[in-house]
Amino acid sequence: MQPLDRLFAAARAARRRIVLAEGEDPRILAAAVRAEAEGLAELTLLGRTDTVAAGLTAAGGDPARFEIIDPATASSRAAFIEAYRTLRAGRADAADAEAILLDPLAFAAMLVREGGAHGMIGGAVATTAHTVRTALRIIGPAPGTRLVSSFFLMLLCSPDQVRKGGFVFSDCGLVVDPNAEELAEIALAASDSCAALLGTEPRVAMLSFSTMGSATHARVNTVRTATEIVRNRRPELAIDGELQFDAAFVPLVNASKAPGSATRGEANVLIFPNLEAGNIGYKIAQRIGGALAIGPVLQGLAHPANDLSRGCTADDVRALIAVTAVQQAAPAA
């Protein structure tokens, strides 16, 4: 089974409700109609009721099969305003809460927080900064989480690609310049994401411009230290660091550069040393390597709240609906 098919099958089995904050956007509407028809999730769309219903009909869907909520007139609005005031005690009065909850992202996050949905998706219209900031403020980090980070699910499925399957690239969207402890947290969270979403044993490569001591630099030391932190906290995890990308991805190169490697050049979780490298890396894999990139997906929140690129397609939205459903269904690490 192809990785995307496996993901969709897991989403169908999870049977979760996902709220799409930007329910009037044509890409969201098209994706919602297709995802509902495929049984990937039960869906709530936010927006003006008549506009969303008309958009669903135009996209070939039946509005009766979706929950449509207008944040301005929702029956839950008063309760959400009071809940937000309690959450932001001393930092938001009733007028603040009323204004903030007109924002569909804030309303979606409150819907998830209050149990009306299992996860949320935004970012087709809103910026990543606004989407993430809203999720952190309202949904918040999971208990015991030290760092909220992100990853891209990268799927290589074409016959002409050197390796096929699913990979986790992290962090490519959120943490700009992690220190060793933060890099270790990213690696641990990404390995859990790999197990939950791909159903495979994580094999983690801590990427650098050096392989096993071939270069000396403060940035290399950060990667080495992070690797040791992960090994101490989770000794059963297959992890190598520091590794250059070719040593992480190509078994023959790995055997030459890193004999005795735990991942043997078959890493499926690739941890980049900083956001600059991660962002460049995933886009090269996507645009030159032909990988399907799903994300950025946030990890470490109490409930899933995921971000779309403003350049996303309906297919991107559909895939992220499935990811969000499976992410919520996964047991806590």
C-alpha positions as CSV (number, residue, x, y, z in Angstrom):
1,M,0.0,0.0,0.0
2,Q,1.3,3.5,-0.9
3,P,2.0,5.8,2.1
4,L,-0.8,8.2,1.1
5,D,-3.3,5.3,0.8
6,R,-2.2,4.0,4.2
7,L,-2.7,7.5,5.7
8,F,-6.2,7.8,4.2
9,A,-7.2,4.3,5.4
10,A,-6.0,5.3,9.0
11,A,-8.1,8.5,8.8
12,R,-11.2,6.6,7.8
13,A,-10.7,4.2,10.7
14,A,-10.2,7.1,13.1
15,R,-13.6,8.8,12.3
16,R,-12.7,12.2,13.7
17,R,-14.3,15.6,13.4
18,I,-12.0,18.3,11.9
19,V,-12.9,22.0,11.8
20,L,-11.8,24.0,8.7
21,A,-11.5,27.6,9.8
22,E,-11.5,29.2,6.4
23,G,-14.6,27.6,5.1
24,E,-15.4,30.1,2.4
25,D,-12.1,29.5,0.4
26,P,-12.7,27.6,-2.8
27,R,-9.8,25.2,-2.2
28,I,-11.1,24.4,1.3
29,L,-14.6,23.8,-0.1
30,A,-13.3,21.5,-2.9
31,A,-11.2,19.5,-0.5
32,A,-14.0,19.2,2.0
33,V,-16.4,17.8,-0.6
34,R,-13.8,15.2,-1.6
35,A,-12.7,14.3,1.9
36,E,-16.3,13.9,3.0
37,A,-17.1,11.7,0.0
38,E,-14.0,9.5,0.8
39,G,-14.9,9.3,4.5
40,L,-11.6,10.8,5.7
41,A,-13.3,12.8,8.5
42,E,-16.5,14.5,9.7
43,L,-16.1,18.1,8.8
44,T,-17.1,21.5,10.3
45,L,-16.7,24.5,8.1
46,L,-16.6,28.1,9.5
47,G,-18.0,31.0,7.5
48,R,-21.2,32.7,6.5
49,T,-23.7,30.0,6.3
50,D,-25.2,30.8,3.0
51,T,-21.8,31.4,1.4
52,V,-20.4,28.1,2.6
53,A,-23.5,26.2,1.6
54,A,-23.5,27.7,-1.9
55,G,-19.8,26.9,-2.2
56,L,-20.2,23.3,-1.2
57,T,-23.0,22.9,-3.7
58,A,-20.9,24.5,-6.4
59,A,-18.1,22.0,-5.6
60,G,-20.4,19.1,-6.0
61,G,-21.3,18.5,-2.4
62,D,-24.4,18.3,-0.3
63,P,-24.3,21.0,2.4
64,A,-26.5,18.8,4.7
65,R,-23.6,16.5,5.1
66,F,-21.4,19.1,6.8
67,E,-21.7,21.2,9.9
68,I,-21.5,24.9,9.0
69,I,-21.0,27.5,11.7
70,D,-20.8,31.2,11.4
71,P,-18.7,32.5,14.3
72,A,-20.6,35.7,14.4
73,T,-24.0,34.0,15.1
74,A,-23.1,30.6,16.6
75,S,-25.2,29.4,19.5
76,S,-22.0,28.5,21.3
77,R,-20.6,32.1,20.9
78,A,-21.5,33.3,24.4
79,A,-20.1,30.2,26.1
80,F,-16.9,30.5,24.1
81,I,-16.5,34.2,25.0
82,E,-16.8,33.3,28.7
83,A,-14.4,30.4,28.3
84,Y,-11.9,32.6,26.5
85,R,-12.1,35.2,29.3
86,T,-11.3,32.5,31.8
87,L,-8.5,31.2,29.7
88,R,-6.9,34.6,29.3
89,A,-7.8,35.9,32.8
90,G,-6.4,39.3,33.4
91,R,-5.4,39.7,29.8
92,A,-8.8,39.8,28.0
93,D,-12.1,41.3,29.1
94,A,-15.5,40.6,27.5
95,A,-15.1,43.1,24.7
96,D,-11.7,41.7,23.8
97,A,-13.0,38.1,23.8
98,E,-16.0,39.1,21.7
99,A,-13.8,40.7,19.1
100,I,-11.2,37.9,19.1
101,L,-13.7,35.2,18.6
102,L,-15.0,36.8,15.4
103,D,-11.6,35.6,14.0
104,P,-12.4,32.1,12.5
105,L,-9.1,30.8,13.6
106,A,-9.7,31.7,17.2
107,F,-13.2,30.3,17.0
108,A,-11.9,27.1,15.5
109,A,-9.3,26.8,18.3
110,M,-12.0,27.3,20.9
111,L,-14.2,24.7,19.3
112,V,-11.4,22.2,19.5
113,R,-10.5,23.2,23.1
114,E,-14.1,22.9,24.2
115,G,-14.6,19.5,22.7
116,G,-16.6,20.4,19.6
117,A,-14.0,19.0,17.2
118,H,-10.9,16.8,17.5
119,G,-8.6,19.1,15.4
120,M,-8.4,22.2,13.3
121,I,-6.9,23.4,10.1
122,G,-6.1,27.0,9.0
123,G,-3.6,28.9,7.0
124,A,-5.0,28.9,3.5
125,V,-5.8,32.5,4.0
126,A,-4.1,33.4,7.3
127,T,-0.4,33.6,7.8
128,T,1.6,30.8,9.5
129,A,2.4,33.2,12.3
130,H,-1.2,34.0,13.0
131,T,-2.3,30.3,12.8
132,V,0.5,29.1,15.1
133,R,0.1,31.9,17.6
134,T,-3.7,31.3,17.8
135,A,-3.2,27.6,18.4
136,L,-0.6,28.2,21.1
137,R,-2.7,30.8,22.9
138,I,-6.0,28.8,22.9
139,I,-5.2,25.1,22.5
140,G,-1.8,25.3,24.2
141,P,1.0,22.7,24.5
142,A,0.3,19.1,25.5
143,P,1.1,18.4,29.2
144,G,4.8,17.7,29.7
145,T,5.7,19.2,26.3
146,R,8.8,21.4,26.4
147,L,8.6,22.7,22.8
148,V,6.0,22.9,20.1
149,S,7.6,22.3,16.7
150,S,6.6,21.2,13.2
151,F,7.3,18.7,10.5
152,F,6.5,18.0,6.9
153,L,5.3,14.6,5.9
154,M,7.3,13.9,2.6
155,L,6.0,11.1,0.4
156,L,8.1,9.6,-2.4
157,C,5.9,7.4,-4.5
158,S,7.2,7.7,-8.1
159,P,8.8,4.6,-9.7
160,D,11.9,6.6,-10.8
161,Q,12.7,7.9,-7.2
162,V,15.7,6.3,-5.6
163,R,13.9,5.5,-2.4
164,K,10.1,5.2,-2.0
165,G,7.9,5.6,1.0
166,G,7.1,8.2,3.7
167,F,9.6,10.5,5.5
168,V,9.4,13.1,8.3
169,F,11.4,16.3,7.8
170,S,11.7,18.4,10.9
171,D,11.7,21.2,11.8
172,C,11.0,23.0,8.5
173,G,8.4,25.5,9.6
174,L,8.6,26.9,13.1
175,V,11.7,26.7,15.4
176,V,14.3,29.0,13.8
177,D,17.6,28.2,15.6
178,P,17.2,25.4,18.1
179,N,19.8,24.8,20.8
180,A,20.9,21.2,21.6
181,E,18.1,20.6,24.0
182,E,15.5,22.0,21.6
183,L,16.9,20.0,18.7
184,A,16.6,16.8,20.9
185,E,12.9,17.7,21.6
186,I,12.3,18.1,17.9
187,A,13.9,14.7,17.2
188,L,11.8,13.0,19.8
189,A,8.6,14.5,18.7
190,A,9.3,13.8,15.0
191,S,10.0,10.2,15.8
192,D,6.6,9.9,17.5
193,S,5.0,11.6,14.5
194,C,6.6,9.1,12.2
195,A,5.3,6.1,14.2
196,A,1.8,7.6,14.4
197,L,1.4,8.7,10.8
198,L,3.5,6.3,8.8
199,G,3.1,3.2,11.0
200,T,6.8,2.4,10.7
201,E,9.6,2.2,13.2
202,P,11.4,5.6,13.2
203,R,15.0,5.7,12.2
204,V,16.4,9.2,13.0
205,A,19.2,11.0,11.3
206,M,20.5,14.2,12.9
207,L,21.7,16.1,9.8
208,S,24.8,18.3,9.6
209,F,27.5,19.2,7.1
210,S,29.7,16.7,9.0
211,T,29.5,12.9,9.3
212,M,30.7,11.2,12.5
213,G,33.4,13.7,13.3
214,S,34.5,14.6,9.7
215,A,34.3,18.3,10.6
216,T,34.7,20.4,13.7
217,H,32.5,23.4,14.4
218,A,30.2,24.7,17.1
219,R,27.1,23.9,14.9
220,V,28.3,20.3,14.6
221,N,28.8,20.1,18.3
222,T,25.1,21.2,18.8
223,V,24.0,18.3,16.6
224,R,26.2,15.8,18.5
225,T,25.0,17.0,21.9
226,A,21.4,16.8,20.8
227,T,22.0,13.2,19.5
228,E,23.4,12.2,22.9
229,I,20.4,13.8,24.7
230,V,18.0,11.7,22.6
231,R,20.0,8.5,23.2
232,N,20.0,9.1,26.9
233,R,16.2,9.8,27.0
234,R,15.2,7.0,24.6
235,P,17.9,4.4,24.3
236,E,15.8,2.1,22.2
237,L,15.4,4.6,19.4
238,A,17.6,4.1,16.2
239,I,19.4,7.4,15.8
240,D,22.6,8.6,14.2
241,G,24.3,11.9,14.5
242,E,25.9,13.8,13.1
243,L,25.2,12.7,9.5
244,Q,25.4,14.4,6.1
245,F,22.3,13.8,4.0
246,D,23.8,11.3,1.7
247,A,25.0,9.2,4.6
248,A,21.5,9.3,6.1
249,F,19.7,8.4,2.9
250,V,22.0,6.1,0.8
251,P,23.0,2.8,2.3
252,L,26.2,2.5,0.3
253,V,27.4,6.0,1.3
254,N,26.4,5.3,4.9
255,A,28.5,2.1,5.0
256,S,31.5,4.0,3.8
257,K,31.1,7.2,5.9
258,A,29.4,5.8,9.0
259,P,30.3,2.2,9.6
260,G,28.3,0.7,12.5
261,S,25.5,3.2,11.9
262,A,22.2,2.5,13.7
263,T,20.1,3.7,10.7
264,R,22.3,2.1,8.0
265,G,21.5,4.8,5.5
266,E,17.8,4.1,5.7
267,A,16.7,7.1,7.9
268,N,13.0,8.0,7.6
269,V,13.1,10.9,10.1
270,L,15.4,13.7,9.0
271,I,16.2,16.3,11.6
272,F,17.6,19.6,10.2
273,P,20.0,21.7,12.4
274,N,17.9,24.9,11.9
275,L,14.9,26.3,10.1
276,E,17.0,27.7,7.3
277,A,18.3,24.3,6.4
278,G,15.0,22.6,6.9
279,N,13.0,25.0,4.8
280,I,15.4,24.8,2.0
281,G,15.7,21.0,2.3
282,Y,12.0,20.2,2.1
283,K,11.5,22.5,-0.9
284,I,14.4,21.0,-2.8
285,A,12.9,17.5,-2.1
286,Q,9.5,18.8,-3.3
287,R,10.4,20.8,-6.3
288,I,13.4,18.9,-7.7
289,G,12.9,15.5,-6.1
290,G,9.1,15.3,-6.8
291,A,8.1,14.5,-3.2
292,L,4.6,15.2,-2.1
293,A,5.0,17.6,0.9
294,I,2.2,17.7,3.5
295,G,2.4,20.3,6.1
296,P,3.7,22.1,8.1
297,V,2.1,19.8,10.7
298,L,2.5,21.1,14.3
299,Q,3.6,18.6,17.0
300,G,3.5,19.1,20.7
301,L,0.0,20.7,21.0
302,A,-2.7,19.4,23.4
303,H,-4.9,18.9,20.3
304,P,-4.0,19.0,16.6
305,A,-4.0,22.5,14.9
306,N,-2.3,22.4,11.6
307,D,-1.2,25.0,9.1
308,L,-1.6,25.2,5.4
309,S,0.5,27.2,3.0
310,R,-1.3,30.1,1.4
311,G,-0.3,28.6,-1.9
312,C,-1.9,25.3,-1.1
313,T,-4.1,23.3,-3.5
314,A,-7.3,21.4,-2.7
315,D,-5.2,18.2,-2.7
316,D,-2.9,19.7,-0.1
317,V,-6.0,20.4,2.1
318,R,-7.4,17.0,1.6
319,A,-4.1,15.4,2.7
320,L,-3.8,17.6,5.8
321,I,-7.4,16.6,6.8
322,A,-6.3,13.0,6.8
323,V,-3.1,13.8,8.8
324,T,-5.0,15.8,11.4
325,A,-7.5,13.0,11.9
326,V,-4.8,10.4,12.3
327,Q,-2.6,12.7,14.5
328,Q,-5.5,13.1,16.9
329,A,-6.3,9.4,16.9
330,A,-2.7,8.5,17.9
331,P,-2.1,7.7,21.6
332,A,-0.1,10.2,23.6
333,A,3.6,9.5,23.7
